[in-house]
Amino acid sequence: MSGRDFLDTNVLVYAYDSTDTHRRLIAQNLLKKAVAGEIVISTQVLGEFAATLLHKLSPAVRPEDAIAILDALGPISMVIPDGDTVRRAVEARARYGVHFYDGMIIAAAEKGGCSRIWSEDLNASQQYFGILVENPFP
């Protein structure tokens, strides 16, 4: 493992959610590191984030504002899932009992050479295929 970090979708969401200032500041600091090239995400994370901006945040973000946000995130290193990633996600489901899409996060982090996943959704302090999960919002 190269020691890179991977951001789960919830971290991106908190960076743009004004309802929780504490989580927002933590998420924004991680996002700054991602834009600086220190942390990676996957296309799945970016897609889930865009859907959350448009449909789940209250108030929802206008499409033109979502596009501007996505443009600002352009410098972040991106892991693009492929067939092997999908297969590894199924292996994560079999081995750890995680939901398939959480398995995709794990598999993308592994493909990206990451040693840590920042996530509120996965089990903090657990390792999946040798990748440690940490909750940035204790």
C-alpha positions as CSV (number, residue, x, y, z in Angstrom):
1,M,0.0,0.0,0.0
2,S,1.2,3.5,-0.8
3,G,-0.4,5.0,2.2
4,R,-2.8,7.2,0.3
5,D,-6.2,7.9,1.7
6,F,-9.7,7.4,0.2
7,L,-12.8,9.5,0.9
8,D,-16.2,8.0,1.2
9,T,-19.2,9.9,-0.1
10,N,-20.4,11.0,3.3
11,V,-17.2,13.1,3.8
12,L,-17.9,15.0,0.6
13,V,-21.5,15.6,1.6
14,Y,-20.6,17.0,5.0
15,A,-18.2,19.4,3.3
16,Y,-21.2,21.1,1.6
17,D,-23.9,20.5,4.2
18,S,-24.5,23.6,6.3
19,T,-26.5,21.8,9.0
20,D,-23.5,20.4,11.0
21,T,-20.7,23.0,11.4
22,H,-18.4,20.6,13.3
23,R,-18.5,17.8,10.6
24,R,-18.4,20.4,7.8
25,L,-15.1,21.8,9.0
26,I,-13.5,18.3,9.4
27,A,-14.8,17.3,5.9
28,Q,-13.6,20.5,4.3
29,N,-10.1,19.9,5.7
30,L,-10.1,16.4,4.2
31,L,-11.4,17.8,1.0
32,K,-8.6,20.4,0.8
33,K,-6.1,17.5,1.1
34,A,-7.9,15.6,-1.7
35,V,-7.8,18.7,-4.0
36,A,-4.1,18.9,-3.2
37,G,-3.6,15.4,-4.4
38,E,-3.2,13.7,-1.1
39,I,-6.5,11.8,-1.0
40,V,-8.4,9.9,-3.8
41,I,-12.0,9.2,-4.5
42,S,-13.8,7.0,-7.1
43,T,-16.3,7.8,-9.8
44,Q,-18.9,6.1,-7.7
45,V,-18.2,8.5,-4.8
46,L,-18.5,11.5,-7.2
47,G,-21.8,10.2,-8.7
48,E,-23.3,9.5,-5.2
49,F,-22.2,13.0,-4.1
50,A,-23.8,14.6,-7.2
51,A,-27.0,12.7,-6.6
52,T,-27.0,13.8,-2.9
53,L,-26.5,17.5,-3.9
54,L,-29.3,17.4,-6.4
55,H,-31.9,15.3,-4.5
56,K,-31.1,14.8,-0.8
57,L,-29.7,18.0,0.6
58,S,-32.2,20.5,2.0
59,P,-32.4,22.8,0.2
60,A,-31.3,20.9,-2.9
61,V,-28.5,22.4,-4.9
62,R,-29.4,23.8,-8.3
63,P,-27.8,21.8,-11.2
64,E,-25.7,24.8,-12.3
65,D,-24.3,25.0,-8.8
66,A,-23.7,21.3,-8.6
67,I,-21.7,21.6,-11.9
68,A,-19.6,24.4,-10.3
69,I,-18.9,22.2,-7.3
70,L,-18.0,19.2,-9.4
71,D,-15.6,21.5,-11.5
72,A,-13.9,22.6,-8.2
73,L,-13.4,18.9,-7.3
74,G,-11.7,18.2,-10.7
75,P,-8.2,18.1,-9.4
76,I,-9.0,15.2,-7.0
77,S,-7.3,11.9,-8.1
78,M,-10.0,9.6,-9.4
79,V,-10.2,5.8,-9.2
80,I,-12.3,4.4,-12.1
81,P,-13.9,1.1,-11.3
82,D,-13.7,-1.7,-13.8
83,G,-14.7,-5.3,-14.0
84,D,-12.0,-6.4,-11.5
85,T,-13.3,-3.8,-9.1
86,V,-16.8,-5.1,-9.3
87,R,-15.5,-8.7,-8.7
88,R,-13.5,-7.5,-5.7
89,A,-16.7,-5.7,-4.3
90,V,-18.5,-9.1,-4.5
91,E,-15.5,-10.7,-2.6
92,A,-15.9,-7.9,0.0
93,R,-19.5,-8.7,0.3
94,A,-18.7,-12.4,0.8
95,R,-15.9,-11.9,3.2
96,Y,-17.1,-9.0,5.3
97,G,-20.9,-9.0,4.8
98,V,-20.9,-5.4,3.6
99,H,-23.5,-4.0,1.1
100,F,-22.3,-4.3,-2.5
101,Y,-21.8,-0.5,-2.9
102,D,-19.7,-0.4,0.3
103,G,-17.7,-3.2,-1.3
104,M,-17.2,-1.0,-4.3
105,I,-15.8,1.7,-2.0
106,I,-13.4,-0.8,-0.5
107,A,-12.4,-2.3,-3.9
108,A,-11.8,1.2,-5.3
109,A,-9.7,2.2,-2.4
110,E,-7.7,-1.0,-2.8
111,K,-7.3,-0.3,-6.6
112,G,-6.1,3.2,-5.8
113,G,-3.4,1.9,-3.5
114,C,-4.9,3.3,-0.4
115,S,-4.2,2.2,3.2
116,R,-7.1,4.2,4.8
117,I,-10.7,5.0,4.0
118,W,-12.3,8.0,5.7
119,S,-15.9,7.0,6.2
120,E,-18.7,7.4,8.7
121,D,-20.6,4.5,7.1
122,L,-18.1,1.6,7.3
123,N,-17.0,0.1,10.6
124,A,-14.4,2.4,12.1
125,S,-11.1,0.7,13.1
126,Q,-11.9,-2.4,10.9
127,Q,-9.6,-3.4,8.1
128,Y,-11.0,-4.6,4.8
129,F,-8.4,-6.3,2.6
130,G,-5.8,-4.6,4.8
131,I,-7.3,-1.1,4.4
132,L,-8.1,0.6,7.7
133,V,-11.4,2.5,8.1
134,E,-11.4,5.6,10.2
135,N,-14.4,7.8,11.1
136,P,-13.3,11.4,10.7
137,F,-16.3,12.5,12.8
138,P,-15.7,11.0,16.3
